[in-house]
Amino acid sequence: MDHKFTFKDHIAYVTDRCAKLIHGLSRAAKVTWGIKHEAMKTIYKSAILPLLLYGAPVWIEAMKHEYNRRKYIKIQRMINILTAKAFRTTSNEALCILTGLTPIIIKKEEVVRLYNARKIRGSQPQEIDYAVDYKNWPHPADGAFIIEGEDTKELTVLAYTDGSKSRLGVGSGTVIYKGNKIATQITTRSDSKCSNNQAEENAIIKVLEATATLNIPENNLRTAKVYTDSRVTLDSLQNPRNHAYLIKEIRKTVATLPESNWKITFSWVKAHAGIPGNKKADKLAKEAARSRLIDITYSRLPLSSVHHDIQLDSIKRWQKEWQTCTKAQKTKQYFPSAEERLKKKIIITQNVAAMLTGHGRTTAYLHWFKISDNAQCICVQGDQMVEHLIYDCILLETQRSTLRMNVTKNGQWPADKHELITKHQKHLIDYIESIDFDKL
Ligand SMILES: [Zn+2]
């Protein structure tokens, strides 16, 4: 069978289904005077996007063909127009910036990369902290019994563990008491992209390893209690469905301890409650996190950080496309950066879309698209461009004086469009919403 043909068929089927769904939505939108901006985004993300991206890793190759890409972009345009309540002449590039929805082709590549990060092991530049494959799970009968909070009267060893993550790094600290004396203190460092949970779990592994080698006569009672302030870790350890790599490592180590006659229990301890052992472990973990003298001994990245990197990369790609695209000049004046746009929460209404794209019911627009023969504003002082409406139109002077007053509180008037949306978003939006295009 011709594979290209199959992909093409598939894409045609999916895009057709989405188009029908969106038509249904737009009919509903007319009846209810528009589904709210945020609700449309939710519908897109929960209903349309999964359809568009279903099976993406299998047929991503088909996206190399312009024909298929255009079909996808067309669907995104439809939903973007509904979401932004924008004019149909607006470019998809501007629409994506307006709605904050990642351009569909970039989104698709992102999904494929996320999928590959999860599935294709060993091909990553750095190892990832996957869940352990089910074929490597120990038989439940051989698995360790993680006991929490059991009161053991005579303890040979008491240990406190802690993890720390800050912008300086990730560290684990443990302190082991024998009797009332500190027997061992251990600090380790992990890759700075590792999570705090991983640091907590690494600390526990260190305690278990150290406990096994403690010099205690074999015929003596060998009981140890490990204190952690990480509720998540304790719950994960006791959850038989959790097969994360480090959790498995802890269980594996615990399972070997009875061989050397050790009995281990775990307990939760409240953090920052002045308990000396916890304080000490916390201090060691923090020291380890910022130390440059301790070697990094753990560098399996959590999947969450891999996700985060891939998403950041998507934004970078988007930014590059946005910068190089020759369309949407008007929108670019407000948002030169896609990344900056994503940090903002803006409710897009018809007025907002019109003023941020230049595609709206202004006479300049109508003239541009040859719907009217004159671009002039009814104030007869100039063409009714977006700039005229923001800075000059005398019919908007009352509202503008409020905007000007607010802007000059922490800036200068006139402020350019980028500054207006960056520093004075609320006041600019209030101004835009006050414009009555029916009267202009
Ligand atoms: Zn005017």
Boltz pocket constraint, residues with backbone or C-beta under 6 A from the ligand:
constraints:
  - pocket:
      binder: B
      contacts: [[A, 377], [A, 378], [A, 379], [A, 380], [A, 381], [A, 382], [A, 384], [A, 388], [A, 392], [A, 393], [A, 394], [A, 395]]
      max_distance: 6.0
